[in-house]
Amino acid sequence: MDTGILILRLLVGLLVAGHGVQKISFHLGGRGLAGGTEEFRADGFRGGSLTALAAGGGQIGSGLLLAAGLLTPLAATGAIGVMTVALTVKWHNGLWVQNDGYEYPLVLIGTAVALAATGPGARSLDSALGLTPYPLWWAPLALVAGLGSGLLTRLVLHRPAAPPITER
């Protein structure tokens, strides 16, 4: 079981961190901070480079913590938060990824919740530092806090769509 949790942690944690790297650099196919900033602006978010840096930093930090199995409930909360924002951006496209839907962020949210529920396993920094086992109540707390922070971010930083201009 610990080997499976390790594989899951590494896969999801490194994917979330890599997604963040793309937002702020030219690595892993990213378009640099300017590209990340433009992506957020195109999706209707204010804040410019600061928004891209915060999102990228949150993804990198939570992803690396998940991969390492360090402070796992906190890492899961961060991943759930940033992926909730991504889910809200893609919501209008429906579920499936082939239509640019929210399938991928939803899978990452579900996996982060599962890792908060199971814990990071024996092959983790949490275990090495004696921080495990975490109580089961961390999983619903991580879910609620992550969803709440993501939805609050969307509420605070997203601009409402401008009404269409009509000729008279």
N, C-alpha and C positions, 0 to 999 in steps of 0.2 A: 504494500500500500504506500509506503513512504517513497518508493521509486516513482510511482504514478503521480503522487502529489508534487514531487520534485520536477518531473517532466512538465506537468501542467503549470507550475509556478514559473519555470524558466520560459516556456513558450509564451504564455500570456504576459508575464512581466516584461520580457524583452520586446515583444510586439508593441505594448503600450509605450515603453520607453522609446523605441524606434520611431513611433508615430510622433512623439514629442520632438525628437531630434530633427525630423523633417520640417517641423513648424518653424524652427529657428536657425537652421543651418543648411548648407548645401550637401551634407552627408545623407546617405541612404535615399537619394533621389529628391531631397528637399530643394526648395527654391530660395533658400536663405531667409533671413528675417523679413526682408521686404516682401518675399513671396508669401510667407505666413501671414504677414499683416494684411496683404491684399486678399488672401483667402477669407480672413475673418471679416473684412470690410464687405466683400462680395456676399457673405452670408448674413450681412445686416448687423454686425457687431460694431460698437464704438470702442474707443480706447487705443486704436492703432497698434503700434509696436509693443506697447505695454500689455495689451491683451494677448498678443501672440507669444510674448515672453512668459507671461503667467501661465497660459495654457500649455506651452511647450515644457516649461519647468515643472508644472504639476504632473504632466505625463511622464517626463523623464524620472522625476523623483519617485512617484508612486510605482512606476514600472520597475525601477531598479530595486526598490524596497521589496516588492512582491517577488521578484526573481531571487533575491538573496534570502527571502523568508525572514525579514527583519521588520519588527513592528507591524506584523501582518494585518491586524485589524485596521490600523491607520493607513497602511498602504492600500488595502482594499477600498477603504472609504475614499481615498484620493482617486483611485482608478474609476470607481463608480461615479464620482462627481464629474470628472472630465468626459467620461463616456456618455453620461446623461446629457451633457451639453451637445455632444455630437449626435445623439439620438434625436434631440429636439430639432436640430438643423435638418436632419434627413426624414423626419416624421411625415412630412407632406408627400414624400415619394412612396410611401407604403413600406411594407416589411422587407421585401426582397432586394438583395444587394445588386442584382443585375439592373434594377431600376434606380440605383443610387439610394436604396432604402436603408433602414436602420438595423438590419439584421446583424451586421458586424458589431456595432456598439452594444447591442442587446446581448450578444454572446459574451462579450468581454465583461459586461455588468454581471451577468449570471455567473460567470467563472469567478469573478472577484468575490461575490457573495458566498459561493461554494468554498473558496479558500478561507474566508473569514469563519465559516462554519466548521470546516475540518481542521483548521490550523495549518501551519506550514510544513508539518511533518518533521521527522527526526533529523533529516539532512537540511538543516536551516540554521541561520544565525540566531533566531529566536530560541531554538532548542539548545544550541551551544551556550547561550547566555542564561539559560534557565528561565526564560520568559513563558514557556509553554507548560502545560496546556492553557489556552485561553478559554474563559467560560463561553458557553454556547450563546449567551445573550449578546456577544459581540457581533454576531452575524446580522441580526435585525437592526442593531444600532448602526453598523456600518452601512447597511442598505438605506435606512432612513436618512442618516446624515449625508451620505453620498448623493442620494436623489435630491435631498433638500438643497444642498450646496450647488448642485448642477442646475436645478430649476431656478434658484435665486440668482445665479450668474446669468442665466438666460433672461430673467426678468429685468435685472439691473442694466445689463450691457447691450441687449438687443434693441435695435431701433424698430419701431413699427413701420410696416411697409407704407410708402407714400401712396396716397390715392392716385388713380390714373388721371391724367390730364385730359379733359374733354374740351372740345371746341364748341363754341356757342355760335 
